[in-house]
Amino acid sequence: MAKSSFTFTGNIGQQPKLTFQPANERSNGQQRPLLSFNVKYDRLVKSNEPGKNYEDKGGFWVRVDYWRNNAELLNKLLCKGMQVQITGELRMDSWPDAENPGQTLTGMAITADNIAIMPTRLQSITMAPRQGGQAQQHQSSQQSGQQYQPQQQNAQSAPADEFDNWDEDFPC
């Protein structure tokens, strides 16, 4: 059976919660980290009305379950309000309603394969040092007092093949 993948971008609704699931045969006798949090998926559609860029077509909350080994690290990085992009397997889920005993709630959930932090509202990023190196910190231009000014380039100023091997020069 083919596995379908769903990718969306949204904002984290509450501080992520890290728990450890008991060891079992499937996990080779090791406890498994589970990172859980909710993300609001907004359906914004480009508007045809003058003066209005987008229309809110409604959205919904998606519970995210992340079972990967780096869940502990992500728990340290992710926080409420942060914009993330989630890719994984979407499913309908049910759980007991805490406010109305005997009632069941249903909603969307995703078992995430990948979680990407979007750069919206980030002020700085600190990278762990390479072996024998020092940590590098990158700050936003607003925090350092500099303003980003995009440079206008002539379409002929950079040959197309100049960027073919861009990943070879990437410092990380």
N, C-alpha and C positions, 0 to 999 in steps of 0.2 A: 504494500500500500504506500502510495506517495505521500510525503509529508508536505503540507502547504506552509508557506512562510508569509508572515504579515509584518510589515515595517511601518512604524508611525513615529511622529515626534509630538511630544507634549511636556507638560510641567509636572514635577513630582508634587503630590498633594500632602504628604506627611513624611516625617523623618523615616527613612528605611529602617527595617527591623531585621537583625541578623539572629538566626537561631541555628542550632545544630541538631540534625536528625540522627537518631540512634544508628549505630553501625549495623550492617546487615551483610548478607552474602553478596548482594549486588555491589556493595561499596567496598568489598574486600576487607571487611572488618573495621573500616575507618568511619568515624562520624562524618556526615556530609553537611557542609554549610548551606543554608537556605536564606537568601536575601529576599525580603518581600516588601513591596511598597505599592502605592497607587499612583497612576499617571492619568492626567486629564487629556483626552484626545479631543481637540476642537476641530469642527468642520467649518473652516472659513473658506468661502467661495468668492472669487473676484466679482465685484458688484458692477452693474451697468449704470447705476445711479451716479450722477455727477456729484463730486465732493465726498463720495463714500468709496473707499478702496475695496473693502471686503464686507461681506454679509455673514453673520453668524448663523449657520444652518443647524445649530445644535451640536452637541458633542456628548461624550460619555466617559465614565471612569473605567479604567482597565487595571485590574490587579496584576502586578508583575511578580513572578516567581523566578528567581535566578539561582541555579544549582551549581554553578561552576566553582572551581577551586579558588578563583580570585574574588569570590564574594566578600571575603573579609576586607580586602583592599578597597573594593568598591563601596563598602559600608562606611569607610573612613572618608571617602571622597564625595559621595552623594549627599545632598541635603534638600530640605523642603524648598520648593520654588525653582529649583534648577531645571533647565530644559535639557531633556535627554531624547535620544533616538533609540527605539527598542525594535529588535528583530527577533521573531520567534514564532512559536506555534500558538495560534489563537484558539480559544475554546470557551464554551459557556460553562459557568460554575455555579453551584448552589451552596448556601451555608445557612445555619439557623440565625434568625433575627434576634439580636440581643435585647431589643426594646419590646418585642412582641413574642413572648415564649409560645412555641408551637407553630410559629410561622416560619416560612423559608423564603430567603431572598435569592434572586438569580442575577448574575451579571457576567460581564466579559472578563476573562483572565488570559494571560499569555505566559507560557513557559519560555523565558528569554534565552536565546542563544548568544545574543550580542547586545551590549548596552554601550552607547556612545554619548559622551558628555558634549553638549553643544556649547559653542563659545559665547552665547548670549549671557550678558551680565557678569561674566568672569572678569576679575580684576588682576589676578596673577596666577601663574602656574609654576610650581617648583618641581623640577625633575630630579629623581634619585641619581646619585653619582654613578658613573661607570666604575668599574673596578679600578681603584687607585686614583680616581678623579674627584672633583668637587661638584656639589650640587649646583645647578644652574637655575636662576629664577628669571622669569620673563614677566614683565609688568605691562599692563595696558597703557596705551599712549595717554589716556586721560589721567591715570594715577601718577604718571611720571611728569605730567605737565605738558607733554608734547601733544600736538594735534595731528592726527593722521590726515594727510592730504594726498589723494590719489593722483598719480602722475598721468597726464595724457600722453599717449604714445601714438605715433604715426603707425598705421597698419603695416608699413614696410620697414619699421625700425628693428624688428626682431624676426630673423628668419625662422620658419616653421620648425626646422630640424634642431634648433637650439634647445628646445624643451623636450626632445625625444627621450633623453636619459636623465630627467630631472631627479629621479630617486637615487641616483648614484652620488649626487652631491649633497643630499639631505644629511644634516649633521647628527641626527639621532640614531 
